[in-house]
Amino acid sequence: VQLQASGGGLVQAGGSLRLSCAASGSIIGIKVMRWYRQAPGKEREWVAAILPNGSTDYADSVKGRFTISRDRAKKTVYLQMNSLEPRDTAVYYCNIDAVYGTYWGQGTQVTVSS
């Protein structure tokens, strides 16, 4: 199983980006799908999650600006990021909890210029 994250890039403050993370291979029993991020010199932090029932949760720092969604058929999770700020600059990682394991994507760089 591999998770391929994409959609990162350089954007000005106030701009938007949409991250995607597609799973290849067989994942049985996908449970929670999450996004994390890691800024230079900082620990990885949780950003958003979408639960099996479709409910979502967000870190306070992104609430109201980011939206997590998924396409179950495509085994893909998305992160729509609006009103981006320089403090959002980080490598973003997707994460999938499934019945037989936890999987991580390779990360995609998001850089927000002021």
C-alpha positions, 0 to 999 in steps of 0.5 A: 500500500502506498499513499501518494500526496500531491497538490502542494506548492508556493502560494501567497498569503490569503491564497488557496491550495487543495491537497490530495492523497490517493492510496494505491493497493489494497486497504481493507477497512479504512477507518480514520483519514487524517492530515498532519503537517511538520514545519521546519524545526517543529514536531509533526502536528495533527491538522484534520481528520475525517471519521468513518461516519463522515464527521470531521474535526480540525485543529484550532489553528486551521478551523474555519479555513481548511476542509477535509473530505474524501472519495471512498471509491477512489481511496482518496482524502483531500484537504482544501486550504483557504486563507493560507497564512505564512504559519501554514508553511510545512510539509503536509502528510496524509495518514490512513488508519485501517483495520490491518495497519496505519499508512503514511504518505510521503509528504507534500511541501506547502509554502506560504509567502507573506 
